[in-house]
Amino acid sequence: MELVGELDVPTTMVSKILKCISKWLHNKEIDQSSFPSTATANNFADIAQVLGKYQLAEKLYKATDGIYTGWDFKGF
């Protein structure tokens, strides 16, 4: 999901890019249906975003020694 999260690659292009990478770096032609679909890539990106928010909230909560209770871990 680094392609989507850090390199701003649209999820519609993930499988095409992975196919190209496997062709040029590994000299292997892999069928595009072997790679994640757009819906699967979207689901992974959504899950990663939620997990990132939880991690950020937890770190902020610990950094304030639990004083700031405005963070609702269930509200993400």
MOFENFEN-V146771 format. One record per run of one state. SS is the DSSP state (2 for helix, 1 for strand, 0 for the rest). FROM is the first residue (numbers start at 0). LEN is the number of residues. Records with the same first field share a line. If there is no record, write none. Layout:
SS->FROM-LEN  FROM-LEN
This chain:
0->0-1  5-5  26-5  34-3  63-9  75-1
2->1-4  10-16  31-3  37-26  72-3
